[in-house]
Amino acid sequence: MAEFKVNVPVVQADPTVTVDVTAANPLPLGKHMFQLVVVDDSGNISDPAFLSVTIVDTEKPTAVLEVVDRAGKVLDAKVPFGQPFILSGIHSTDNPPGKVKEYRFTLLDRG
């Protein structure tokens, strides 16, 4: 589990990380953008991948603004307020024989 701070990477060898939140320290309601950058065993750094996660209120409606393709397909990443969730970079790859050795998960500034 990791406590995320805005624009501060959580660097680890494990491809998954639990976003540790509590009732006293929750992520605010609304959209939050996470970024993943991976580093291979040769020191090469990937381009970033992004994931938008929406923290929703379980009692009142939540306004969500999304981008969709022509078919209307959207990645649904809604998380109940105050609940932990898992981010995964497990499908990140490097060209053989290289191997991903580091995952840099970052909660980005909402501004």
C-alpha positions in Angstrom: 0.0 0.0 0.0 1.2 3.5 -0.7 0.2 7.0 0.3 0.1 9.1 -2.9 1.2 12.7 -2.9 0.5 14.9 -5.9 3.3 14.9 -8.5 5.5 12.6 -6.3 6.2 9.2 -7.9 5.8 6.0 -5.9 8.8 4.0 -7.2 8.9 0.2 -6.7 9.8 -3.1 -8.3 6.3 -4.5 -8.0 3.9 -3.8 -11.0 0.8 -3.2 -8.7 0.2 -0.7 -6.0 -2.7 -0.1 -3.6 -3.7 3.5 -3.3 -4.0 3.8 0.4 -6.8 6.1 1.5 -8.7 6.4 4.8 -11.7 8.3 6.1 -9.3 10.8 7.6 -7.2 11.1 4.4 -9.4 10.3 1.3 -9.0 11.3 -2.3 -11.5 14.1 -2.9 -14.6 13.4 -5.0 -14.1 13.8 -8.7 -11.6 12.8 -11.3 -7.9 12.1 -10.5 -5.3 11.4 -13.1 -2.6 8.8 -12.5 0.5 8.3 -14.6 2.8 5.3 -15.0 6.3 5.4 -16.4 8.4 2.2 -16.4 12.2 1.8 -16.6 13.8 -1.3 -18.1 17.0 -3.1 -17.0 19.0 -1.0 -19.4 17.8 2.3 -17.9 15.5 3.2 -20.8 12.4 5.2 -19.6 9.0 4.6 -21.3 6.6 7.3 -22.4 4.0 7.9 -19.7 0.6 6.0 -19.7 -2.3 7.8 -18.0 -5.5 6.6 -16.2 -8.3 8.7 -15.0 -10.0 7.4 -11.8 -13.3 9.0 -10.6 -14.0 9.0 -6.9 -17.8 9.0 -6.6 -20.2 9.9 -3.8 -22.3 6.9 -2.8 -25.4 9.0 -2.0 -25.6 12.0 -4.3 -25.0 12.2 -8.0 -21.5 12.7 -9.5 -21.0 14.7 -12.6 -18.5 13.0 -15.0 -17.1 14.5 -18.2 -15.4 11.9 -20.4 -13.9 11.6 -23.9 -15.4 8.7 -26.0 -14.6 7.2 -29.3 -17.1 7.2 -32.2 -18.6 4.0 -30.9 -19.0 5.5 -27.4 -16.5 3.2 -25.7 -15.1 4.5 -22.4 -12.8 3.0 -19.8 -14.8 2.9 -16.6 -12.7 3.5 -13.5 -15.1 4.6 -10.8 -14.1 4.1 -7.1 -16.4 4.7 -4.1 -15.4 7.6 -1.9 -13.0 6.6 0.9 -12.2 3.2 -0.6 -8.7 1.9 -1.6 -8.1 0.6 -5.1 -5.3 -1.0 -7.0 -3.4 0.4 -10.0 -1.7 -2.1 -12.2 1.2 -1.8 -14.6 1.5 -5.5 -15.0 1.0 -5.5 -18.7 3.9 -3.0 -19.3 6.5 -4.5 -21.5 10.0 -4.0 -22.8 11.5 -5.4 -26.0 13.2 -8.7 -25.3 15.6 -9.4 -23.8 15.0 -6.3 -21.7 12.8 -6.5 -18.6 10.8 -3.8 -16.8 12.5 -3.3 -13.4 10.8 -0.2 -12.0 7.3 1.2 -12.0 6.8 5.0 -11.3 3.1 5.6 -10.3 2.2 9.3 -9.9 -1.0 11.0 -8.8 -1.0 14.2 -10.9 -2.2 17.7 -9.9 -5.9 18.1 -10.6 -5.3 21.7 -11.9 
